[in-house]
Amino acid sequence: MSELLTEAWCAATTERLDGLEPGPGGSGVVDWMVSGGPDGKVRVRWTVAEGRPLSVAPVDDPGDGESDVEVPVRVDDVDAMIHGSLDPAVAFMRGDLKPDGQAAAWFALLSALGRDDVRSALDPG
């Protein structure tokens, strides 16, 4: 988990996402505001277009481009979602994930994270 959400992890993940086909779902920009990690709070921006994530990137300055949705989340939950032991849609329905912003962008990311090819790109090992 030490590599999770680092700049290197984000770059490698974005590279693995490259070339995936569009799928069901929409588009949007979702910021995960992650707490509980060794580096304190970090912000990671997911850009989704036509049902597939295009990029995952750390955000140093939240004012640098605007997200459609912000989602507070604990690093342990991110780890579980990335490795497939926590379905983000289930976490959302239970109230464990509480997005703030445009619902369409949030549901675009949820839809993309439910795809087998996206999950494989997020956790290649």
Secondary structure as UniProt FT lines:
FT   TURN            2..5
FT   HELIX           7..17
FT   TURN            18..19
FT   STRAND          28..37
FT   TURN            38..39
FT   STRAND          40..49
FT   TURN            50..51
FT   STRAND          52..58
FT   TURN            62..63
FT   STRAND          69..74
FT   HELIX           75..82
FT   TURN            83..84
FT   HELIX           88..94
FT   STRAND          100..101
FT   HELIX           103..113
FT   HELIX           116..122
//
